Amino acid sequence: MTDEQSSLATEYSQDTPNNDRVIAVVGIGADGWPGLSPRVRAEIASAEVLFGSRRQLDLVPADASTANRRAWPTPLLPALPELLSAHRDSRICVLASGDPMFYGIGVTLAKLLGPQAIRVYPQPSSATLACARLGWPSAHTPVVSVVGRPLETVLPELGDGRRLLVLSADEQSPAQVAELLRRNGFGESRLTVLEQLGGPGERIVAATAAQWSRPPGDPLNIVAVEAVRDPAAPRFTRLPGLPDASYGGDGQLTKAEIRTLSVAALAPAPGELLWDVGGGSGTIAIEWCRTHSDCRAITFERSATRREQIADNAAALGVPVIIVRGEAPADLPAAGDPAPDAIFLGGGLTQDGLFEACWDRLRPGGRLVANAVTAESEALLLRWAAEHGGELRKFQVYRGEPLGGFTAWRPHLPVAQWIAVKPAE
């Protein structure tokens, strides 16, 4: 949080008579003003400044509010602190679509100002309404937003027979989702596009991704996907150990068997941050992030060509949010940035100061996993284990490969692994 944001949060968190500084965050559905309760209408009517998108502002009748109406600028997030600060002495009401805390502005305001600074009045979300129309159980239907996010974030959720909802960015999203499914072996999946849910203009259309040819419709829509995988298409799961052939590049990658053991040792949990040092093809960072949509990763790779390949692999496998940086330790984030929850050292172990810089930045209680294939790097693992404790393991993988008309076991290089947890301070 910047100093400006901290100051703003302090202002809005102070108690004042009648809670004048508390911002009303009002969800409004496609049914507009008639769908709002008297209490919510009163909040809007008492506001001095009314923020929202142009579409949302137009849903409030002119005679229902005398507030100064302000349409959000684009991009919104950089301008938000200044906008709120400029109207700090006014009663503010913010309009949102449906449930403001479901991928909405309410989440942003709570993070910026603190939950005590806002009062949220939710309506049913588009996902809730879509499940109601389709007869799907909302508790078991994953939702992926492509509003301000890369379309490829849908990919990790796909699986044969899986049902999911995609929050559209605009009227182009349904066709883009259909094309994404076709490219990735899910062309026979059924798409149902639900527009203006709950409003007088509600419309529902459906077709398979392979047959999708409908022109763009209403920008306010959500896409329901009933996934069907082509039997010939590769089967990717969220578990680590994707086939080596899933990755493009020059062959510099942690092989599937060692990758599975390494990601398991890193023990990813939702919301955690990984530093992957010596990214290669990006396999560790990618499979860390695929375990859960909230997992984050920064990968460090000195080769510019490999950095480009990591970005390509991350997009192709549905985790384009991975941050790709240059060589460590020179390009490690600044000391004030969030500390990693886990660090993987897959390369550069013999580089002076690399381990020390990483260990120093690892948060207390965080995990470090280092793999070594040379005698020199293995000796370092032994030294570090003697100093910091942890577990030492050694693996060798054999793969069956053709030898004439027979099968022979081909050994890969043995890999030594050190797993350590940084003591709590």
Rosetta blueprint (number, residue, H / E / L):
1 M L
2 T L
3 D H
4 E H
5 Q H
6 S H
7 S H
8 L H
9 A H
10 T H
11 E H
12 Y H
13 S H
14 Q L
15 D L
16 T L
17 P H
18 N H
19 N H
20 D L
21 R L
22 V L
23 I E
24 A E
25 V E
26 V E
27 G E
28 I E
29 G L
30 A L
31 D L
32 G L
33 W H
34 P H
35 G H
36 L L
37 S L
38 P H
39 R H
40 V H
41 R H
42 A H
43 E H
44 I H
45 A H
46 S H
47 A L
48 E L
49 V E
50 L E
51 F E
52 G E
53 S L
54 R H
55 R H
56 Q H
57 L H
58 D H
59 L L
60 V L
61 P L
62 A H
63 D H
64 A H
65 S L
66 T L
67 A L
68 N E
69 R E
70 R E
71 A E
72 W L
73 P L
74 T L
75 P L
76 L L
77 L H
78 P H
79 A H
80 L H
81 P H
82 E H
83 L H
84 L H
85 S H
86 A H
87 H L
88 R L
89 D L
90 S L
91 R L
92 I E
93 C E
94 V E
95 L E
96 A E
97 S E
98 G L
99 D L
100 P L
101 M L
102 F L
103 Y L
104 G L
105 I H
106 G H
107 V H
108 T H
109 L H
110 A H
111 K H
112 L H
113 L H
114 G L
115 P H
116 Q H
117 A H
118 I E
119 R E
120 V E
121 Y E
122 P L
123 Q L
124 P L
125 S L
126 S H
127 A H
128 T H
129 L H
130 A H
131 C H
132 A H
133 R H
134 L H
135 G L
136 W L
137 P L
138 S H
139 A H
140 H H
141 T L
142 P L
143 V E
144 V E
145 S E
146 V L
147 V L
148 G L
149 R L
150 P L
151 L H
152 E H
153 T H
154 V H
155 L H
156 P H
157 E H
158 L L
159 G L
160 D L
161 G L
162 R L
163 R E
164 L E
165 L E
166 V E
167 L E
168 S L
169 A L
170 D L
171 E L
172 Q L
173 S H
174 P H
175 A H
176 Q H
177 V H
178 A H
179 E H
180 L H
181 L H
182 R H
183 R H
184 N L
185 G L
186 F L
187 G L
188 E L
189 S L
190 R E
191 L E
192 T E
193 V E
194 L E
195 E E
196 Q L
197 L L
198 G L
199 G L
200 P L
201 G L
202 E L
203 R E
204 I E
205 V E
206 A E
207 A E
208 T E
209 A L
210 A L
211 Q L
212 W L
213 S L
214 R L
215 P L
216 P L
217 G L
218 D L
219 P L
220 L L
221 N E
222 I E
223 V E
224 A E
225 V E
226 E E
227 A L
228 V L
229 R L
230 D L
231 P L
232 A L
233 A L
234 P L
235 R L
236 F L
237 T L
238 R L
239 L L
240 P L
241 G L
242 L L
243 P L
244 D H
245 A H
246 S H
247 Y L
248 G L
249 G L
250 D L
251 G L
252 Q L
253 L L
254 T L
255 K L
256 A H
257 E H
258 I H
259 R H
260 T H
261 L H
262 S H
263 V H
264 A H
265 A H
266 L H
267 A L
268 P L
269 A L
270 P L
271 G L
272 E L
273 L E
274 L E
275 W E
276 D E
277 V E
278 G L
279 G L
280 G L
281 S L
282 G L
283 T H
284 I H
285 A H
286 I H
287 E H
288 W H
289 C H
290 R H
291 T L
292 H L
293 S L
294 D L
295 C L
296 R E
297 A E
298 I E
299 T E
300 F E
301 E L
302 R L
303 S L
304 A H
305 T H
306 R H
307 R H
308 E H
309 Q H
310 I H
311 A H
312 D H
313 N H
314 A H
315 A H
316 A H
317 L L
318 G L
319 V L
320 P L
321 V L
322 I L
323 I E
324 V E
325 R E
326 G L
327 E L
328 A L
329 P L
330 A L
331 D L
332 L L
333 P L
334 A L
335 A L
336 G L
337 D L
338 P L
339 A L
340 P L
341 D L
342 A E
343 I E
344 F E
345 L E
346 G L
347 G L
348 G L
349 L L
350 T L
351 Q L
352 D L
353 G L
354 L H
355 F H
356 E H
357 A H
358 C H
359 W H
360 D H
361 R H
362 L L
363 R L
364 P L
365 G L
366 G L
367 R E
368 L E
369 V E
370 A E
371 N E
372 A E
373 V L
374 T L
375 A H
376 E H
377 S H
378 E H
379 A H
380 L H
381 L H
382 L H
383 R H
384 W H
385 A H
386 A H
387 E H
388 H H
389 G L
390 G L
391 E E
392 L E
393 R E
394 K E
395 F E
396 Q L
397 V L
398 Y E
399 R E
400 G E
401 E E
402 P E
403 L E
404 G L
405 G L
406 F E
407 T E
408 A E
409 W E
410 R E
411 P E
412 H L
413 L L
414 P L
415 V E
416 A E
417 Q E
418 W E
419 I E
420 A E
421 V E
422 K L
423 P L
424 A L
425 E L
